[in-house]
Amino acid sequence: MNEAALSPVEALAQLAALADPAKAAEMAAYHKISRQYLGVTVSQVEELVAEWRAALTIDGRVALAAGLWDNGVHEAMVAAAKLLTQARIRPDGAVWDLISGWVPGFEGWAVADHATSAAQKRLVADPARIETVASWTSSPNMWTRRAALVITLPFAKMNFPKEQELAIRERALGWAADYVADRDWFIQKAVAWWVRDLSKHDAVRARMFLDGPGAGLKAFARKEAARYL
């Protein structure tokens, strides 16, 4: 395989060759998002993506990811995110621009979480990108607002955050505090997830949140957030 020979159409054809119509129907019923499903597992997608990534430059990966995402097929969008999920990418400006450009159009948790997982690594690589993330917190799209917490999860998991990393942690906790008033299940779950992960690395700060703004969380979210306390 060479870079010039791999187009989004050909990559999608490789995914389609693994299609399982029965599994596709199950996925459509489960995700409840109106898009095409092939019935290809994440592990199968990852196997193909590993081959593609090895054959492509960064610019090639960005171009392929853009085409696959825009296609709108569930597994193609997952593959697009997986293509860009890598800790060390230099330069990574085009990668960040592409992923952050996807965020306003997020639908559902599955594809969004794959994309946000890739974005987490780019935010850790350049924490100044938090200013872009901040704009997501006021989006009318719930999935976009949720992404602001999901992308900052690595900062909840740091045992010894540096000053800039600690500032991002506190900023995310501020967003979480604002989100407490949002009664959407997925937002409540995202806040709980964030505080739960924080509690394993900074139990004192997690308790402070739960004793403060977190007191207003729904019961299930408070229980999840306090799971390890």
Secondary structure, 3 states (H helix, E strand, C coil): CCHHHCCHHHHHHHHHCCCCHHHHHHHHHHHCCCCCCCCCCHHHHHHHHHHHHHHCCHHHHHHHHHHHHHHCCHHHHHHHHHHCCCCCCCCCHHHHHHHHHHHHHCCCHHHHHHHHHHHHHHHHHCHHHHHHHHHHCCCCCHHHHHHHHHHCHHHHCCCCCCHHHHHHHHHHHHHHHHHCCCCCHHHHHHHHHHHHHHHCCCHHHHHHHHHCHHHHCCHHHHHHHCCCC
